[in-house]
Amino acid sequence: MENSNLKIEYKKFNSFLKDHIRTMNRGWLFMRINEEYPVGRTISFDIKVEGLDRELTAEGVVVFSGLNDQGNQGVGFSFSFDESSRSYLNETLPLNIKESYGEFWGSRICSFLETGK
């Protein structure tokens, strides 16, 4: 089966952080796109995030294509960062969060990363 590559660009660190905590950190991702991908297709992701000094890479497998429960057309993926990106995020994301939100709020936000809440 053909492997596809998608590029994602987050122009705001906050947008990436929200997606990371809500979905990526839990091993899934839903993208609102009109293209159809068959279930089972493997997709590679190149992810650029404002505020991070390197591009992230990940892989996903299509597990759903169509309308989600909120009526949005898109594709659902089982999702995981490659080992290099995961290590980078584990090391730098807490520092970036605390720098952006301060020690008190940054620590509270980081608690969601540790537990995958």
C-alpha positions as CSV (number, residue, x, y, z in Angstrom):
1,M,0.0,0.0,0.0
2,E,1.2,3.4,-0.9
3,N,2.8,5.6,1.8
4,S,1.7,9.3,1.8
5,N,3.4,12.3,3.4
6,L,1.5,15.2,5.0
7,K,3.0,18.5,6.2
8,I,1.5,20.2,9.2
9,E,2.5,23.7,10.2
10,Y,1.5,25.2,13.5
11,K,1.9,28.9,13.4
12,K,1.1,29.2,17.2
13,F,2.8,27.1,19.9
14,N,-0.5,27.1,21.8
15,S,-2.4,25.4,18.9
16,F,0.2,22.6,18.8
17,L,0.1,22.3,22.6
18,K,-3.6,21.9,22.6
19,D,-3.6,19.2,19.9
20,H,-0.6,17.4,21.6
21,I,-2.3,17.2,25.0
22,R,-5.8,16.4,23.7
23,T,-4.9,13.8,21.0
24,M,-1.3,13.3,19.9
25,N,-0.1,12.4,23.4
26,R,-2.9,9.8,23.5
27,G,-1.9,8.2,20.2
28,W,-4.5,9.5,17.8
29,L,-5.1,12.5,15.5
30,F,-8.1,13.7,13.6
31,M,-7.5,16.1,10.7
32,R,-10.3,18.1,9.0
33,I,-9.4,17.4,5.4
34,N,-11.5,16.7,2.3
35,E,-9.1,14.2,0.8
36,E,-10.1,10.6,1.2
37,Y,-7.7,8.1,2.5
38,P,-8.5,4.4,2.7
39,V,-8.5,2.7,6.1
40,G,-5.1,1.1,6.7
41,R,-3.0,3.5,4.7
42,T,0.2,4.6,6.4
43,I,0.8,8.4,6.5
44,S,4.1,10.1,7.4
45,F,3.9,13.5,9.0
46,D,6.4,16.4,9.0
47,I,5.3,18.8,11.7
48,K,6.7,22.3,12.0
49,V,5.8,24.2,15.2
50,E,6.4,27.8,15.9
51,G,8.6,28.0,19.0
52,L,10.3,24.7,18.5
53,D,13.8,24.7,16.9
54,R,13.3,21.5,14.8
55,E,10.7,19.8,12.7
56,L,9.0,16.8,14.2
57,T,8.2,13.6,12.4
58,A,5.5,11.1,13.1
59,E,3.6,8.2,11.5
60,G,-0.1,7.4,11.4
61,V,-2.3,4.7,10.1
62,V,-5.8,5.7,8.8
63,V,-8.4,4.2,11.1
64,F,-11.4,6.4,10.1
65,S,-12.4,8.5,7.1
66,G,-15.6,10.5,6.9
67,L,-17.7,12.7,9.2
68,N,-16.7,12.6,12.9
69,D,-19.3,12.9,15.7
70,Q,-19.2,16.7,15.4
71,G,-20.0,16.6,11.7
72,N,-16.6,17.5,10.5
73,Q,-15.2,15.8,7.4
74,G,-11.8,14.3,7.9
75,V,-9.5,11.5,8.6
76,G,-8.7,9.8,11.9
77,F,-5.3,8.3,12.5
78,S,-3.6,6.1,15.1
79,F,-0.6,8.3,15.6
80,S,2.9,8.2,17.1
81,F,6.0,10.4,16.9
82,D,9.2,8.7,15.9
83,E,11.7,8.1,18.7
84,S,13.8,11.2,17.9
85,S,10.8,13.5,18.0
86,R,9.4,11.9,21.1
87,S,12.7,12.3,22.9
88,Y,13.0,15.9,21.8
89,L,9.5,16.7,23.0
90,N,10.0,15.0,26.3
91,E,13.1,17.1,26.9
92,T,12.0,20.5,25.5
93,L,8.3,20.7,25.7
94,P,8.1,21.2,29.5
95,L,10.8,23.9,29.3
96,N,8.9,25.7,26.5
97,I,5.6,25.5,28.4
98,K,7.1,26.9,31.6
99,E,8.8,29.6,29.6
100,S,5.5,30.5,27.9
101,Y,3.2,30.2,30.9
102,G,5.4,30.7,34.0
103,E,6.4,28.1,36.6
104,F,3.0,27.8,38.3
105,W,0.7,27.4,35.2
106,G,3.5,25.7,33.2
107,S,3.8,23.0,35.9
108,R,0.0,22.5,35.9
109,I,0.0,22.2,32.1
110,C,2.9,19.8,32.1
111,S,1.0,17.5,34.5
112,F,-1.3,16.7,31.5
113,L,1.7,15.6,29.5
114,E,2.9,13.2,32.2
115,T,-0.4,11.5,32.7
116,G,-1.9,11.7,29.2
117,K,-5.1,13.1,30.7
